[in-house]
Amino acid sequence: MTVIPKPKASKVTVVGPKLTETNYLENGERIGESKEFGVEVEITMFAQKRYESFTGVVIEIEDQRGILSLQVGYDNIKINMNNIVSVK
């Protein structure tokens, strides 16, 4: 009986984007403007190995929990601030 070696498991890991300090500052400024003046923003986030985009107005920012509440139409969406990639 011949022994056949098992194939190596090739896991493809999707690595999230690396943000610099200036990116964090710019995102924070845009989120603050949206909350203060009611400006609509597009937030792109990276979660569960994929990108998602939401367009809406920031309603509430919970610093302690790190959650951002975004109003998209008539729906309220809660986003983890650690997953935010860009704000336009």
RODO-2510 file (C-alpha; in nm, 4 decimals, decimal comma):
residues 88
     n   res          X          Y          Z
     1     m     0,0000     0,0000     0,0000
     2     t     0,1451     0,3358    -0,0998
     3     v     0,1131     0,6388     0,1190
     4     i    -0,0220     0,9483    -0,0481
     5     p     0,0652     1,2702     0,1328
     6     k    -0,2145     1,5074     0,2149
     7     p    -0,2147     1,8286     0,0158
     8     k    -0,1137     2,1361     0,2082
     9     a    -0,4066     2,3454     0,3129
    10     s    -0,3684     2,6723     0,1318
    11     k    -0,5709     2,9214     0,3255
    12     v    -0,6086     3,2496     0,1514
    13     t    -0,6323     3,5176     0,4146
    14     v    -0,7742     3,8525     0,3258
    15     v    -0,5820     4,1229     0,5037
    16     g    -0,7615     4,4443     0,5812
    17     p    -0,6229     4,7786     0,4734
    18     k    -0,3606     4,9523     0,6865
    19     l    -0,4570     5,3079     0,7778
    20     t    -0,2158     5,5832     0,8715
    21     e    -0,2658     5,8432     1,1409
    22     t    -0,3653     6,1054     0,8827
    23     n    -0,6365     5,8726     0,7491
    24     y    -0,7802     5,8369     1,0997
    25     l    -0,7755     6,2156     1,1488
    26     e    -0,9444     6,2833     0,8136
    27     n    -1,2121     6,0210     0,8810
    28     g    -1,2751     6,1706     1,2254
    29     e    -1,3115     6,5220     1,0830
    30     r    -1,5621     6,4087     0,8199
    31     i    -1,7643     6,2115     1,0749
    32     g    -1,7686     6,5147     1,3070
    33     e    -1,8870     6,7425     1,0246
    34     s    -2,1635     6,4985     0,9383
    35     k    -2,2849     6,4857     1,2978
    36     e    -2,2605     6,8613     1,3548
    37     f    -2,4044     6,9902     1,0269
    38     g    -2,6147     6,6934     0,9108
    39     v    -2,4030     6,6360     0,5990
    40     e    -2,4495     6,3044     0,4185
    41     v    -2,1345     6,0902     0,4026
    42     e    -2,0341     5,7608     0,2438
    43     i    -1,8688     5,5242     0,4916
    44     t    -1,6732     5,2259     0,3628
    45     m    -1,6014     4,9519     0,6130
    46     f    -1,4095     4,6244     0,6021
    47     a    -1,5686     4,3419     0,8007
    48     q    -1,5961     3,9663     0,7554
    49     k    -1,3355     3,9710     0,4745
    50     r    -1,5317     4,2070     0,2490
    51     y    -1,5966     4,5755     0,1913
    52     e    -1,9357     4,7383     0,2468
    53     s    -2,0435     5,0967     0,1789
    54     f    -2,3202     5,2928     0,3472
    55     t    -2,4390     5,6435     0,2607
    56     g    -2,6215     5,8440     0,5246
    57     v    -2,6074     6,1001     0,8044
    58     v    -2,4294     6,0352     1,1348
    59     i    -2,6797     6,0496     1,4220
    60     e    -2,4851     5,9406     1,7269
    61     i    -2,1285     5,8532     1,8229
    62     e    -2,0703     5,6275     2,1231
    63     d    -1,7048     5,6708     2,2186
    64     q    -1,7080     5,4233     2,5054
    65     r    -1,8308     5,1335     2,2931
    66     g    -1,6790     5,2539     1,9642
    67     i    -2,0075     5,2464     1,7750
    68     l    -2,1318     5,4931     1,5160
    69     s    -2,5054     5,5271     1,4400
    70     l    -2,5802     5,6135     1,0784
    71     q    -2,9229     5,7010     0,9373
    72     v    -2,9699     5,5529     0,5898
    73     g    -3,3114     5,6540     0,4612
    74     y    -3,5516     5,5468     0,7359
    75     d    -3,3155     5,2826     0,8775
    76     n    -3,0591     5,3273     1,1538
    77     i    -2,7375     5,1294     1,1138
    78     k    -2,4775     5,0794     1,3861
    79     i    -2,1170     5,0503     1,2646
    80     n    -1,8106     4,9481     1,4631
    81     m    -1,5655     5,2374     1,4288
    82     n    -1,2669     5,0002     1,4206
    83     n    -1,3909     4,8625     1,0880
    84     i    -1,4168     5,1983     0,9082
    85     v    -1,1776     5,2279     0,6133
    86     s    -1,2773     5,5594     0,4560
    87     v    -1,5312     5,8398     0,4862
    88     k    -1,6204     6,0520     0,1832
***
